[in-house]
Amino acid sequence: MLFNILVHVGVVLTYPILISIGTLLSVPGNAAVDVLKHEAIFSIVRLSATCIICLGFLLLLLPEEWDSVTLRFLAAIADKKSEEHAEELTESSVNTRSRSRANGTVSIPLA
């Protein structure tokens, strides 16, 4: 209860990003206190869970429309690559002519 009150007061008095960073650092900070003071031993599962929690907090710090912007960026890159690949295919097919032989088709460059 005290944590929630402090978070809301902190958002009003300071920038919300500072509170978000503080929340992000609270998870590994508490883990460090457990290791140093209580001599707790963390398994791989607990360490990976801590990393996943921190990653979740970092994702919350991203702008609201980061997912649609990222998808548009990736679609633009994919379109650009497909256009380059199509240009390569048209350039390579323009400079060759096919001649039929008994054992199959042979491409002969026109250079």
Buried (B, 14 or more C-beta within 10 A) or exposed (E): EEEEEEBEEBBEEEEEEEBBBBBBEBBBEEBEEBEEEEEEEEEEEEEEEBEEBBEEBEEEEEEEEEEEEEEEEEEEEEEEEEEEEEEEEEEEEEEEEEEEEEEEEEEEEEE
